[in-house]
Amino acid sequence: MLKDIFRELFRKSLTAAMLIEVASDYFGVLEVTDSYLQLMGLNNPLISSDSTPNTLAHLIADEKSYNLILDQLREAKHSKQVSSFPFFHENQGREFTCIVEPYHATGQDFSFIVVSFSLVTVQNSQSLVENTELPEDELINKRFNHLIQDGLDMIAILDDAGNYKYVGNTSLSVLGFEPEYFIGRNAFEFIHPDDAEQAVIALSSIAGKSRVFLQPFRFLHRDGSWRWIETILTDLRKEPTVNGIVANSRDVTDQIDARNNVLLTNERLRYVTKASSEAIWDWDIATGSLSWGEGFTKFGYQADEMEATIQSWYAKIHPDDLDRVLQSIHLVIDNKETNWFDEYRLLNADGSYSFVADKGFVIFDKNGVALRMVGAMQDVTKTKKEEQHLKLLESVVLNTTDSVAIMEVDPEKFPISEIVYVNEAFCKMSGYSYDEIIGNSPRMLEGSRTDQEELKGLIQKLLMGLPGEATLINYRKNGEEFWLNLSVTPIADDKGQFNRWISIQRDVTQLKVEAVRQSLLSGISVLFNDPADLKKTAASVLDEISKCGNFCTAELWLPDANEIKLKLFARSEVDERMERFYEETADLMVCKRGEGLAGRVWHEMKAEDTSISGIKVEGKRIPAAINAGIKHVYGLPLIYNGKLVGVLVLAVRASHKLEGMAILSDNFSEFLAGEIKRKLLEQELGEVFEFAPDILATLDYDGYFKRINPAAADLLGYSEAELLKKPAQYFVHPADRFATIRMIKKLSRGDKAMSFENRYLTKSGQVKWLSWTANAVSVDGLIFAVAKDITEKKMLADLLHKTNSLARIGSWEINVVDGTVFWSDVTKEIREAELDFQPDLDTGIHYFRDGKDKDTIKAKVQACMMHGTPWDEELEIETFKGNFKWIRTIGQAEMVDGKCFRIFGSFQDIDARKRAELLNSEILAEVAESEKRYSELFHFSPLPMWVYDLNTLYFLDVNLAAIRHYGYSREEFLSMTIRDIRPEAEIPALEQALEQIRSGQLLYNRTVYSHQTKDGNIIKIDIRSTPMLFKGRDAKLIVASDITKELLYIDAIEEKNTRLEEIAWIQSHTVRAPLARIMALVDMLGNEAKQNVITKEDIQKHIQTSAAELDNIIREITAMSDKTNL
């Protein structure tokens, strides 16, 4: 834009000149003055920013002159110095002086060159010389005519010192002095002191040069002003007709002033552009060229990046805006309008877009044809964003769920603020319409429970110009309370007066209610964790509920054991009026399903909210409630896991407090139901813990008992305090301590529940075997453990092991699923393997003797696995020490759905018997004896337990062990009394025991009774009993241990021991006699000398007799073993 303005002013200059743009490889003509065109006789050429060297050649119109000027331009480009030179324009037939003046651009070396031209008036010096023979006067006249020919300039002749020898008549018009005034004076007297040095240098440099151009300098005018003079010095000192230096001077003050004005205007415009936010542009509509101002650097472009075409502008307009912008421009031009304006998005150099506001002014010629359009573009991106931000804020205010209010403030008035604006959310929150709110004070929302102190503090901060925040109870139009959080900011006007308050308000009722609920739940949790019983705990909880919600009473109703009726279990503390209410309704503390408020809530399993005035009067409770001032009642079902635990009944005389919402919610009901259920279970389980016959304990991860039941103290002989004082391993048998510590560590690391056995030492030094089942709860950092006394079982197992060892019978087992194999110690001993040897199936079969024995055992095992076929075979094995031995192997499969899961059996050492039989295979019959499989260890199922009503003797509850043990279903049990499982003969003893229990003489009891199962079997039961409260009823907890089998087993063992003694005597005495005879007779067969006494036939008969006797003895032993079930 600045260049365009300069070009316009340059064109009107009085100096004949061209404005040349310095390009990288050529010189382009930007503009020419009208004076130059007149001087050269040219028409106005089409000059544009894309001119080429041809344009310059066209303007010079003379090849020789063009080349000369071009050389001077190149020199000026590199030297950056002003130069002048004469040239003769052949087409014009005249001589000119050309001045080449480079101009510097800001931040660059230079960007353009001004080439000015002046006509040389002394055109033919040679003609002056040719007429030297003329008279002096005529010669001078001739000289004068030559000097002033066609000249408008001031002509003078100077000597070497610069003194005037001659001055032309034009001095009067140029400088106001007569020519005679200059004669004899020195030219430097008239030159401005600041320019004198430059003139002296130019004058002294004339030697050896034909001409020297002096840059414009200031020369004194007669009126005392300084005129800018442009001078060309021509050295004609050798010309006799001149004999001096010719100074051709022209007044260029107007040109200099015009140029300075252009530069000053240009500079001013440049600074204005920099100071403003606008980017100037100029569009030549006829040529399509476009000039960009410096302001476009604000969009990231450099000057050399801006193409001077209208298409470059179009390319920078956002595609979505381009059609609209072009249409608006064409509409203005077509309608002959001068002003155009539009807003659109302009492409930045970095690829982003800026919003611009663009204004243009269209210039038309006299015929109405649009020639140019000059405009200014302003970056309004920030403004647009602010507008969008304001629209967004407006949308937020209008659509936010938070309430917004604006108030005018006048501290001199009361109330000091008046509402002038609210959004829709404020109306919804308060219940008032917009018209009802506007003009009123925000205090219209206050009520009796609004915190005036907090409100006062908020207003004081606002009056000081500080923002404030408060959370208050306010009231809706219908009188309903709600919690309101408001954040208020004071806004100052132009004078700094805070006369507006902007308030952002939010209904935080749910948050406050939730905070109250959490606080109430926390307090209730503490109460439920107290060791007090449920009745006392419930009363304390109901007191907290009443205080929190402003309820005049709170009741807890619980169902009875049979879940037929509800009973008032506990209530809160009340005032005198409510005490009279409970006195009047003392006989109404029980209700059926659907009866009364509590019964209806139970029946419907949903909350009920009822006004007393709307209830039909039934019985005494409603009139009594009216007399007590009760206005409203609430019934909440307390449901846990889909089952009713109880009903909470609440009553108010007026509206409940806002905090009451924390109670009247499903979340609170679920929590309270869970706590009541947990307390009931704790109460019941606590009684089980105290009176269970097995050991129940909790341990920490360090191995210390944290809690242990009395059964442990009874069994081990220590007090509870002694057991809790030391780690559990202290009481463990030394041989089992390491394994016990390892088990505790495993559990503490999070391993799964595990079972293990170890030995404890009682206080008296006895050894007790305990079978433990333990599991860790990482949240509590505790280990829960249950232990059963298995000392008798261990003793019986040990006795059985000794019996098996004596009979040389071992056991084995194959787990078909995982392929593991088990051998008992006796089996390993028979096979001469180490006790720590781990067998597998291949090993077990491999060590049978090759051939028939190995093939037989393979076939038997395969048939057993495939079809469950048992086997009983006598085969020969090779022991791990390389000895061959006869054994009897028995195997049997455990099949499920036709698939074998386990094979087990026995392994008996029969080598001695077998080898004795082989001594005389002809006379000894093959002994075919079937060994019976010893049964597995007795299985001790969980103990049967039940609860019965002390008054009715009906079963109230039974466990699965009892159901399985006695054969009755649960429904059958619950329809029976404890008399029904006693034999008729036991009834008198039962009645006597019950009488002692009812009289308080027998609270805790342990004895052995006879019971009868459903199928009529009589069993012996070890009974432990303790009193308890079961769902509000007096009851007894019974733990039963069936000891029938234990007693029979002990008798059987004693009988077995007697028979084993007989077998041992027979083996040690009876077998010895025939065996000794056989051995002696065999010796006689090998000694012929002795056969003289008794013949060989007799010896054989005696052997047969002794062998038969031995066979009878063995059969007798076998028969006795079968009867003993070894």
Secondary structure, 3 states (H helix, E strand, C coil): CHHHHHHHHHHCCCCEEEEEEECCCCEEEEEECHHHHHHHCCCCCCCCCCCCHHHHHHHHCCHHHHHHHHHHHHHHHHHCCCEEEEEEECCCCEEEEEEEEEECCCCCCCCEEEEEEEECCCCCHHHHHHCCCCCHHHHHHHHHHHHHCCCCCEEEEECCCCEEEEECCCHHHHHCCCHHHHCCCEHHHCECHHHHHHHHHHHHCCCCCCEEEEEEEEEECCCCCEEEEEEEEEEECCCCCCCEEEEEEEECHHHHHHHHHHHHHHHHHHHHHHHCCEEEEEEECCCCEEEECHHHHHHCCCHHHCCCEHHHHHHHECHHHHHHHHHHHHHHHHCCCCEEEEEEEEECCCCCEEEEEEEEEEEECCCCCEEEEEEEEEECHHHHHHHHHHHHHHHHHHHCCCEEEEEEECCCCCCCEEEEEECHHHHHHHCCCHHHHCCCCHHHHCCCCCCHHHHHHHHHHHHCCCCEEEEEEEECCCCCEEEEEEEEEEEECCCCCEEEEEEEEEECHHHHHHHHHHHHHHHHHHHHCCCCCHHHHHHHHHHHHHHHHCCCEEEEEEECCCCCEEEEEEECCCCHHHHHHHHHCCCCCEEECCCHHHHHHHHHCCCEEEEHHHCCCCCCHHHHHHHCCCCEEEEEEEEECCEEEEEEEEEECCCCCHHHHHCCCHHHHHHHHHHHHHHHHHHHHHHHHHHCCCEEEEEECCCEEEEECHHHHHHHCCCHHHHHHCEHHHHECHHHHHHHHHHHHHHHCCCCCEEEEEEEECCCCCEEEEEEEEEEECCCCEEEEEEEECHHHHHHHHHHHHHHHHHCEEEEEEECCCCCEEECHHHHHHCCCCCCCCCCHHHHHHCECCCHHHHHHHHHHHHHHHHCCCEEEEEEEECCCCCEEEEEEEEEEEEECCEEEEEEEEEEECHHHHHHHHHCCCCCCCCCCCCCCCCCCCCCCCCCEEEEECCCCEEEEECHHHHHHHCCCHHHHHCCEHHHHCCHHHHHHHHHHHHHHHCCCCCCEEEEEEEECCCCCEEEEEEEEEEEEECCEEEEEEEEEECHHHHHHHHHHHHHHHHHHHHHHHHHHHCHHHHHHHHHHHHHHCCCCHHHCCCHHHHHHHHHHHHHHHHHHHHHHHHHHHHHCC
